[in-house]
Amino acid sequence: MDRLEAELGERIQIIHLNIQDSAGRKLAARFDIRLTPTFIMFDSSGSQLWQSVGMLDPNKVHETLSR
């Protein structure tokens, strides 16, 4: 995640969320997160582009941004 953040600079914002706290539990329920880590990519208007569980493939992030 740190490497992606460094590579992509201002093109991407990465938010880490603890699903053990109150706000995290609410969002986990809203996005049906059952396992961690879960990664969700949104476009600039807030629409969900994809959701992935487990190891994140940096190529998928780069591919999505290049569209």
C-alpha positions as CSV (number, residue, x, y, z in Angstrom):
1,M,0.0,0.0,0.0
2,D,2.8,2.4,0.8
3,R,4.5,1.7,-2.5
4,L,1.3,2.3,-4.4
5,E,0.7,5.5,-2.5
6,A,4.3,6.6,-3.4
7,E,4.0,5.6,-7.0
8,L,0.7,7.1,-7.7
9,G,1.0,10.3,-5.7
10,E,-2.1,12.4,-6.0
11,R,-3.9,10.1,-8.4
12,I,-5.1,7.9,-5.6
13,Q,-6.1,8.3,-2.0
14,I,-5.6,5.3,0.3
15,I,-7.7,5.1,3.5
16,H,-7.0,2.4,6.1
17,L,-10.0,1.5,8.2
18,N,-10.2,-0.5,11.4
19,I,-13.3,-2.7,11.2
20,Q,-13.1,-3.3,15.0
21,D,-14.2,0.3,15.8
22,S,-17.7,1.7,15.5
23,A,-17.3,3.6,12.2
24,G,-15.4,0.6,10.7
25,R,-18.1,-1.8,11.7
26,K,-20.8,0.3,10.0
27,L,-18.8,0.6,6.8
28,A,-18.0,-3.1,6.9
29,A,-21.7,-3.9,7.1
30,R,-22.5,-1.4,4.3
31,F,-20.0,-3.0,1.9
32,D,-20.5,-6.6,3.1
33,I,-16.9,-6.9,4.3
34,R,-16.5,-10.3,6.0
35,L,-12.7,-10.9,5.6
36,T,-9.7,-8.8,6.0
37,P,-7.9,-7.4,4.3
38,T,-10.5,-6.1,1.9
39,F,-9.7,-3.5,-0.7
40,I,-12.4,-1.4,-2.5
41,M,-11.6,1.0,-5.3
42,F,-14.0,3.9,-5.9
43,D,-14.0,6.4,-8.7
44,S,-13.9,10.2,-8.1
45,S,-17.7,10.3,-7.9
46,G,-17.8,7.6,-5.2
47,S,-19.0,4.7,-7.3
48,Q,-17.5,1.4,-6.4
49,L,-15.3,0.0,-9.3
50,W,-14.2,-3.3,-7.7
51,Q,-13.7,-5.1,-4.4
52,S,-11.0,-7.6,-3.6
53,V,-10.2,-9.8,-0.6
54,G,-6.7,-10.9,0.4
55,M,-3.6,-9.9,-1.3
56,L,-3.9,-6.7,-3.4
57,D,-2.6,-6.9,-7.0
58,P,-1.0,-3.5,-7.7
59,N,-1.4,-4.2,-11.5
60,K,-5.2,-4.2,-11.0
61,V,-5.0,-0.7,-9.4
62,H,-2.7,0.6,-12.3
63,E,-5.0,-1.0,-14.9
64,T,-8.1,0.6,-13.4
65,L,-6.4,4.1,-13.3
66,S,-5.3,3.8,-16.9
67,R,-8.9,3.5,-18.1
